[in-house]
Amino acid sequence: MFLTFLLKRLLYVIPTLIAVSIVAFIIIQLPPGDYLTTLMADWASQGGAVEAGTLAAMRERYGLDQPIWVQYWKWVGGIITAGDFGISFDLNRPVADVIWNRLGFSFLLAGITVIFCWALAVPIGILSAVRQYSITDYTATFLAFFFLAVPNFLLALVSMYVVATYFGQSVGGLFSPAYIDAPWSWGKFVDFLAHIWLPVVVIGTGNLAALIRVMRANLLDEVNKPYVVTARAKGMSELELLLRYPVRMALNPMLSTLGWVLPTVISGEILVSVVMSLPTTGPLLLRALLAQDMYLAGSLILLISVLTVIGTLVSDILLAIADPRIRLS
């Protein structure tokens, strides 16, 4: 039964990824002009000029003179057959070479941030629900709404100032200058841990606040149901009762949040990465969008979208493991 459920979900992924790739490519084509339009504007601002023949030759070289469906098929065909994401116009390098060294840091940062959010959201949400309308509940609610309202980039600026001014710690980037180009070692790993906690906290606060509210609401829906009252009447201790039944049921909707938490973390780190000089895909995507570098920007948007699909698939699998009834749906 579980294998059938898994195969069905995997089959759903294929048309979803096709649709995602089409939408990602269309989004890149929506702004007026293209990469050469942006390049000519930059040259014109510097007093330069481009001959019509040169412009036509460059447009043919980059394939920008072809219809959009031809460009899309060329891009997707290269990805499927050879793992070729095209050439970055702005950097004049293969997109795969540009993004892979940054993609690892983006996924690592996203994974640590999700773990951080879950590790704090579940116990705080439980405490807030169990002690409803107490000082603890009001404090958690206030902080949740506060961090939901504060933009991540502003929180990054304030956090960097506080940490650098009052604690004297190096901020910005994921490594100290001495370790940026150094091979991995125990010293580089310790330096990485000393730097990554700040962007994890900054990026994770908004999602943490949302997950606390989700956990609190789910648990409040469960604690007063008849099965909980019956178990309490049979003499079961409150802690055992809470962890065995209501918390377990309240975690099911939390598992479904993986579908939006993972891509939210990735997309939410774009401005934070620019502010904190993080070597992730965020600054690269911003640069590609400003330059209308369609293959680079399209590939990054596609990968972020794929992460959404993967997050949804993982959440479906975890839900099926946690609740066998879902396998029948």
GUDO-799655 format. One record per residue (C-alpha): residue in one letter; residue number from 1; x, y, z. Coordinates in nm, 3 decimals. Layout:
% residues N
REC code pos      c1      c2      c3
REC    A NUM       X       Y       Z
...
***
This chain:
% residues 329
REC code pos      c1      c2      c3
REC    M   1   0.000   0.000   0.000
REC    F   2   0.278   0.244   0.092
REC    L   3   0.472   0.156  -0.226
REC    T   4   0.164   0.228  -0.439
REC    F   5   0.118   0.563  -0.261
REC    L   6   0.486   0.650  -0.319
REC    L   7   0.475   0.559  -0.689
REC    K   8   0.163   0.772  -0.742
REC    R   9   0.330   1.072  -0.578
REC    L  10   0.645   1.024  -0.787
REC    L  11   0.437   1.010  -1.106
REC    Y  12   0.270   1.338  -1.010
REC    V  13   0.615   1.498  -0.986
REC    I  14   0.691   1.459  -1.358
REC    P  15   0.410   1.676  -1.506
REC    T  16   0.457   1.920  -1.218
REC    L  17   0.824   1.971  -1.305
REC    I  18   0.737   2.019  -1.673
REC    A  19   0.481   2.285  -1.583
REC    V  20   0.727   2.449  -1.343
REC    S  21   0.998   2.469  -1.609
REC    I  22   0.756   2.632  -1.856
REC    V  23   0.638   2.888  -1.602
REC    A  24   0.996   2.963  -1.491
REC    F  25   1.106   3.031  -1.848
REC    I  26   0.802   3.246  -1.923
REC    I  27   0.864   3.455  -1.610
REC    I  28   1.214   3.537  -1.734
REC    Q  29   1.073   3.643  -2.072
REC    L  30   0.806   3.873  -1.926
REC    P  31   1.017   4.192  -1.875
REC    P  32   1.054   4.401  -2.192
REC    G  33   1.377   4.353  -2.382
REC    D  34   1.646   4.095  -2.316
REC    Y  35   2.008   4.068  -2.205
REC    L  36   2.136   4.264  -2.505
REC    T  37   1.890   4.545  -2.430
REC    T  38   2.035   4.574  -2.080
REC    L  39   2.390   4.550  -2.214
REC    M  40   2.328   4.828  -2.470
REC    A  41   2.179   5.050  -2.199
REC    D  42   2.493   5.001  -1.990
REC    W  43   2.718   5.082  -2.284
REC    A  44   2.510   5.389  -2.372
REC    S  45   2.539   5.519  -2.015
REC    Q  46   2.918   5.495  -2.053
REC    G  47   2.915   5.681  -2.386
REC    G  48   2.960   5.372  -2.604
REC    A  49   2.763   5.255  -2.905
REC    V  50   2.699   4.925  -3.084
REC    E  51   2.667   4.881  -3.459
REC    A  52   2.353   4.713  -3.591
REC    G  53   2.553   4.430  -3.751
REC    T  54   2.736   4.357  -3.427
REC    L  55   2.409   4.357  -3.237
REC    A  56   2.250   4.116  -3.485
REC    A  57   2.552   3.886  -3.464
REC    M  58   2.538   3.882  -3.084
REC    R  59   2.165   3.817  -3.089
REC    E  60   2.221   3.519  -3.321
REC    R  61   2.510   3.394  -3.108
REC    Y  62   2.302   3.392  -2.790
REC    G  63   1.999   3.249  -2.971
REC    L  64   1.786   3.553  -2.882
REC    D  65   1.663   3.584  -3.242
REC    Q  66   1.467   3.258  -3.213
REC    P  67   1.105   3.219  -3.094
REC    I  68   1.050   3.166  -2.726
REC    W  69   0.943   2.802  -2.767
REC    V  70   1.264   2.725  -2.956
REC    Q  71   1.470   2.886  -2.680
REC    Y  72   1.276   2.692  -2.417
REC    W  73   1.319   2.359  -2.592
REC    K  74   1.690   2.423  -2.640
REC    W  75   1.726   2.503  -2.269
REC    V  76   1.517   2.211  -2.138
REC    G  77   1.664   1.967  -2.390
REC    G  78   2.013   2.051  -2.272
REC    I  79   1.912   2.001  -1.907
REC    I  80   1.748   1.662  -1.974
REC    T  81   2.005   1.514  -2.211
REC    A  82   2.333   1.652  -2.078
REC    G  83   2.266   1.841  -1.756
REC    D  84   2.351   2.159  -1.948
REC    F  85   2.168   2.462  -1.811
REC    G  86   2.299   2.690  -2.085
REC    I  87   2.550   2.973  -2.082
REC    S  88   2.536   3.270  -1.850
REC    F  89   2.538   3.575  -2.080
REC    D  90   2.657   3.810  -1.809
REC    L  91   2.940   3.590  -1.675
REC    N  92   3.017   3.413  -2.004
REC    R  93   3.041   3.079  -1.823
REC    P  94   2.829   2.763  -1.817
REC    V  95   2.539   2.808  -1.576
REC    A  96   2.614   2.473  -1.411
REC    D  97   2.967   2.588  -1.321
REC    V  98   2.831   2.913  -1.179
REC    I  99   2.553   2.775  -0.961
REC    W 100   2.679   2.441  -0.827
REC    N 101   2.941   2.585  -0.591
REC    R 102   2.678   2.820  -0.445
REC    L 103   2.387   2.577  -0.452
REC    G 104   2.546   2.356  -0.188
REC    F 105   2.569   2.642   0.059
REC    S 106   2.209   2.743  -0.018
REC    F 107   2.075   2.393   0.049
REC    L 108   2.291   2.353   0.360
REC    L 109   2.171   2.688   0.494
REC    A 110   1.810   2.596   0.415
REC    G 111   1.839   2.257   0.584
REC    I 112   1.992   2.398   0.902
REC    T 113   1.732   2.675   0.909
REC    V 114   1.443   2.427   0.877
REC    I 115   1.587   2.216   1.162
REC    F 116   1.628   2.530   1.373
REC    C 117   1.267   2.636   1.307
REC    W 118   1.122   2.295   1.389
REC    A 119   1.340   2.241   1.697
REC    L 120   1.205   2.563   1.852
REC    A 121   0.855   2.584   1.702
REC    V 122   0.730   2.248   1.833
REC    P 123   0.815   2.294   2.205
REC    I 124   0.722   2.664   2.208
REC    G 125   0.394   2.590   2.030
REC    I 126   0.315   2.312   2.279
REC    L 127   0.395   2.535   2.575
REC    S 128   0.189   2.819   2.432
REC    A 129  -0.113   2.591   2.377
REC    V 130  -0.094   2.415   2.713
REC    R 131  -0.069   2.746   2.897
REC    Q 132  -0.325   2.928   2.685
REC    Y 133  -0.379   3.297   2.776
REC    S 134  -0.089   3.292   3.022
REC    I 135   0.210   3.526   3.021
REC    T 136   0.404   3.257   2.832
REC    D 137   0.134   3.237   2.566
REC    Y 138   0.108   3.615   2.530
REC    T 139   0.488   3.650   2.509
REC    A 140   0.518   3.381   2.242
REC    T 141   0.228   3.535   2.047
REC    F 142   0.378   3.884   2.064
REC    L 143   0.722   3.767   1.951
REC    A 144   0.568   3.558   1.673
REC    F 145   0.375   3.852   1.527
REC    F 146   0.672   4.084   1.579
REC    F 147   0.915   3.867   1.383
REC    L 148   0.652   3.805   1.116
REC    A 149   0.626   4.181   1.067
REC    V 150   1.000   4.264   1.066
REC    P 151   1.164   4.224   0.721
REC    N 152   1.453   3.978   0.719
REC    F 153   1.698   4.222   0.561
REC    L 154   1.630   4.481   0.833
REC    L 155   1.677   4.216   1.101
REC    A 156   2.004   4.120   0.931
REC    L 157   2.134   4.479   0.943
REC    V 158   2.041   4.522   1.310
REC    S 159   2.181   4.182   1.408
REC    M 160   2.511   4.246   1.230
REC    Y 161   2.547   4.582   1.404
REC    V 162   2.470   4.440   1.749
REC    V 163   2.696   4.135   1.710
REC    A 164   2.987   4.337   1.569
REC    T 165   2.955   4.632   1.810
REC    Y 166   2.876   4.465   2.141
REC    F 167   3.026   4.117   2.097
REC    G 168   3.319   4.197   1.869
REC    Q 169   3.245   3.901   1.642
REC    S 170   3.319   3.896   1.271
REC    V 171   2.996   3.924   1.070
REC    G 172   2.922   3.885   0.702
REC    G 173   2.992   3.579   0.492
REC    L 174   3.012   3.220   0.606
REC    F 175   3.389   3.220   0.670
REC    S 176   3.659   3.447   0.801
REC    P 177   3.889   3.594   0.529
REC    A 178   4.163   3.343   0.614
REC    Y 179   3.935   3.045   0.545
REC    I 180   3.744   3.159   0.233
REC    D 181   3.969   2.985  -0.020
REC    A 182   4.126   2.735   0.221
REC    P 183   4.053   2.362   0.191
REC    W 184   3.813   2.208   0.440
REC    S 185   3.967   2.135   0.777
REC    W 186   3.858   2.121   1.139
REC    G 187   3.950   2.488   1.181
REC    K 188   3.743   2.589   0.877
REC    F 189   3.450   2.383   1.004
REC    V 190   3.461   2.554   1.345
REC    D 191   3.486   2.893   1.171
REC    F 192   3.184   2.798   0.957
REC    L 193   2.979   2.715   1.269
REC    A 194   3.081   3.047   1.424
REC    H 195   2.941   3.235   1.123
REC    I 196   2.638   3.038   1.011
REC    W 197   2.430   3.075   1.329
REC    L 198   2.352   3.443   1.260
REC    P 199   2.207   3.400   0.906
REC    V 200   2.017   3.090   1.028
REC    V 201   1.852   3.293   1.305
REC    V 202   1.782   3.590   1.077
REC    I 203   1.634   3.382   0.794
REC    G 204   1.449   3.145   1.024
REC    T 205   1.269   3.392   1.251
REC    G 206   0.978   3.458   1.015
REC    N 207   0.916   3.089   0.947
REC    L 208   0.970   3.005   1.314
REC    A 209   0.700   3.253   1.413
REC    A 210   0.457   3.107   1.159
REC    L 211   0.527   2.748   1.267
REC    I 212   0.473   2.837   1.634
REC    R 213   0.126   2.967   1.549
REC    V 214   0.050   2.657   1.340
REC    M 215   0.159   2.421   1.619
REC    R 216  -0.035   2.616   1.882
REC    A 217  -0.355   2.621   1.675
REC    N 218  -0.331   2.251   1.587
REC    L 219  -0.276   2.147   1.948
REC    L 220  -0.561   2.363   2.076
REC    D 221  -0.790   2.185   1.831
REC    E 222  -0.690   1.848   1.980
REC    V 223  -0.663   1.896   2.357
REC    N 224  -1.038   1.924   2.417
REC    K 225  -1.153   1.639   2.194
REC    P 226  -1.341   1.344   2.349
REC    Y 227  -1.055   1.095   2.319
REC    V 228  -0.832   1.325   2.527
REC    V 229  -1.102   1.367   2.793
REC    T 230  -1.151   0.988   2.802
REC    A 231  -0.777   0.919   2.839
REC    R 232  -0.754   1.177   3.118
REC    A 233  -1.054   1.018   3.296
REC    K 234  -0.874   0.681   3.291
REC    G 235  -0.597   0.832   3.503
REC    M 236  -0.323   0.881   3.243
REC    S 237  -0.066   1.142   3.347
REC    E 238  -0.089   1.479   3.173
REC    L 239   0.259   1.460   3.017
REC    E 240   0.211   1.109   2.881
REC    L 241  -0.139   1.197   2.759
REC    L 242  -0.016   1.512   2.589
REC    L 243   0.276   1.350   2.407
REC    R 244   0.101   1.026   2.312
REC    Y 245  -0.219   1.166   2.160
REC    P 246  -0.275   1.542   2.100
REC    V 247   0.085   1.631   2.011
REC    R 248   0.112   1.336   1.774
REC    M 249  -0.207   1.441   1.594
REC    A 250  -0.104   1.808   1.591
REC    L 251   0.225   1.722   1.421
REC    N 252   0.050   1.594   1.107
REC    P 253  -0.040   1.943   0.976
REC    M 254   0.310   2.058   1.075
REC    L 255   0.461   1.796   0.845
REC    S 256   0.265   1.940   0.554
REC    T 257   0.437   2.276   0.606
REC    L 258   0.760   2.139   0.459
REC    G 259   0.611   2.206   0.116
REC    W 260   0.627   2.581   0.170
REC    V 261   0.895   2.620   0.441
REC    L 262   1.183   2.493   0.224
REC    P 263   1.124   2.724  -0.077
REC    T 264   1.035   3.012   0.156
REC    V 265   1.371   2.977   0.326
REC    I 266   1.554   2.968  -0.008
REC    S 267   1.368   3.265  -0.157
REC    G 268   1.375   3.456   0.173
REC    E 269   1.753   3.445   0.189
REC    I 270   1.804   3.645  -0.132
REC    L 271   1.814   3.993   0.027
REC    V 272   1.965   3.855   0.347
REC    S 273   2.248   3.700   0.144
REC    V 274   2.311   4.033  -0.030
REC    V 275   2.317   4.220   0.302
REC    M 276   2.533   3.961   0.481
REC    S 277   2.756   3.877   0.180
REC    L 278   2.667   3.508   0.187
REC    P 279   2.810   3.287  -0.095
REC    T 280   2.466   3.145  -0.183
REC    T 281   2.243   3.159  -0.490
REC    G 282   2.056   3.467  -0.363
REC    P 283   2.295   3.740  -0.484
REC    L 284   2.350   3.543  -0.804
REC    L 285   1.975   3.534  -0.878
REC    L 286   1.938   3.907  -0.809
REC    R 287   2.226   3.987  -1.045
REC    A 288   2.084   3.758  -1.315
REC    L 289   1.739   3.920  -1.293
REC    L 290   1.883   4.272  -1.316
REC    A 291   2.094   4.175  -1.619
REC    Q 292   1.810   3.969  -1.774
REC    D 293   2.049   3.675  -1.794
REC    M 294   1.768   3.437  -1.885
REC    Y 295   1.944   3.101  -1.863
REC    L 296   2.105   3.175  -1.527
REC    A 297   1.793   3.333  -1.377
REC    G 298   1.565   3.065  -1.526
REC    S 299   1.782   2.785  -1.390
REC    L 300   1.785   2.933  -1.040
REC    I 301   1.408   2.989  -1.040
REC    L 302   1.362   2.634  -1.169
REC    L 303   1.578   2.491  -0.891
REC    I 304   1.389   2.688  -0.626
REC    S 305   1.061   2.563  -0.774
REC    V 306   1.193   2.206  -0.780
REC    L 307   1.271   2.246  -0.411
REC    T 308   0.903   2.325  -0.355
REC    V 309   0.806   2.004  -0.534
REC    I 310   1.062   1.806  -0.334
REC    G 311   0.940   1.962  -0.009
REC    T 312   0.583   1.868  -0.092
REC    L 313   0.686   1.513  -0.184
REC    V 314   0.884   1.472   0.140
REC    S 315   0.594   1.607   0.346
REC    D 316   0.354   1.362   0.173
REC    I 317   0.585   1.072   0.251
REC    L 318   0.628   1.177   0.614
REC    L 319   0.252   1.219   0.652
REC    A 320   0.194   0.873   0.506
REC    I 321   0.442   0.726   0.753
REC    A 322   0.293   0.915   1.048
REC    D 323  -0.072   0.852   0.957
REC    P 324  -0.151   0.532   0.761
REC    R 325  -0.498   0.668   0.670
REC    I 326  -0.336   0.912   0.429
REC    R 327  -0.203   0.625   0.217
REC    L 328  -0.561   0.540   0.124
REC    S 329  -0.639   0.889  -0.005
***
